[in-house]
Structures are given as structure tokens and as C-alpha cells.
Amino acid sequence: MRCPGGCCSPAIGYGQPSSGSLQRQRDPWEPFRLWLAFTIGLYAIRAFFAATWVGAIPGWVLLVLVLIALALASKALLFPGRVLPYREGDGGWWNDLRDDWQLWWRRRRGQP
């Protein structure tokens, strides 16, 4: 028997999402990490079996794998897929970089 108005349903965050339209947020770095692991594994196989036919993987194959990894990393940086809302008092990584740069110049001039 159900309570009228849904008063006995579980609270938000405990077992059921608040709405049915919630989607799992995609990690933009996941393809890069998988490809990088594949590239490092293939390079390790090539290095371990260097004197046999298994290690006869040409260098251009590894170069192509590294270039694809760079393309995946660039895609993850340029199109993050999820944007965190602005938090009060947090200027983000660009602000941190600018603060570090200003501190470096102050120390170089001898100012504390």
C-alpha cells in the first residue's frame, strides 16, 4: 500500500535519483587513458621481446600510437564534456597560474 502524495518514498540521494533524466557524466579523459595504457603495453612487449619476432614492431607504429594519444588528450582538453559551476572565491587554474607568475616576478625583484 502506497502513501498518498509519495510521502514514504526514499529521500533524494538514498537509492533513487531525484529525476529520471539524470545521465552518467562521461569522463573526457577515459579514451586517452585507455589508449595510453595500450601504447605503453605495446611498447613494453616490443622492448621485452626485442630479439624475437614479437618485438619486431616498427617504430612508426609506436609513433602513430603516440600521435593518436596526443590527439585524444587534446580533445579532452578542448572539449571537456562536463563543466563545473563557478565556485565563489575560486578563479580556476588560469588564476592559479597567473598568481604563481606574479609571485615569481615579485621574488625575482626581491619583494616578499
FENJO-V893680 format. One line per field, one symbol per residue. ss: DSSP state (H for helix, E for strand, - for the rest). phi: phi as a letter, one per 40 degrees, with the letter a starting at -180 (. if undefined). psi: psi as a letter, one per 40 degrees, with the letter a starting at -180 (. if undefined). A space follows every 50 residues. Layout:
ss = ???
phi = ???
psi = ???
This chain:
ss = ---HHH-----------------------HHHHHHHHHHHHHHHHHHH-- --HHH---HHHHHHHHHHHHHHHHHHHH-------------HHHHHHHHH HHHHHHHHH---
phi = .cccggccccccgbgbccacccbccccccdccccccccccccccccccbc cbccccccccccccccccccccccccccbcgabcccbcgbcgcccccccc cccccccccgcc
psi = hiihefeeiiihegdhidieehihhhheedddddddddddddddddddfd eiddefhiddddddddddddddddddddgddhhhihhheheadddddddd ddddddddeei.
